[in-house]
Every structure is written in C-alpha cells, then in structure tokens.
Amino acid sequence: MAKGSSGRIVIEVDPCLKKKIYAKLALEGKNLKQWFVEQAEGYVLEPHEKDKRSE
C-alpha cells in the first residue's frame, strides 16, 4: 500500500462494515475523522501521555 506525504489515509473496507460504522458514529454524534483521530492518538501515545490527556 502506498504511503504518501499528505495527511490522507485511504483504506478499503467491506461495504457492510462501512455502513455499520457510519450508523454507529451517527448515533454518537461523531464523524469518521473524529473517531479515527481519537483511536489513532490512543494507539500511538505512551501510557504516561494518555494520563496527561485525561487531566
């Protein structure tokens, strides 16, 4: 998979999964970008950095 220098991330997922993701995000009042950034930040942050974010 190509890795460009822009800030874009493009992935292909099953259309059924995509529909379920968007439905759940709508219920939570979020969009895909908000959800992804939250998940990605939680994934890459060190444990001590996560503690600082919750303060």
Secondary structure, 3 states (H helix, E strand, C coil): CCCCCCCCCCCCCCHHHHHHHHHHHHHHCCCHHHHHHHHHHHHHCCHHHHHHHCC
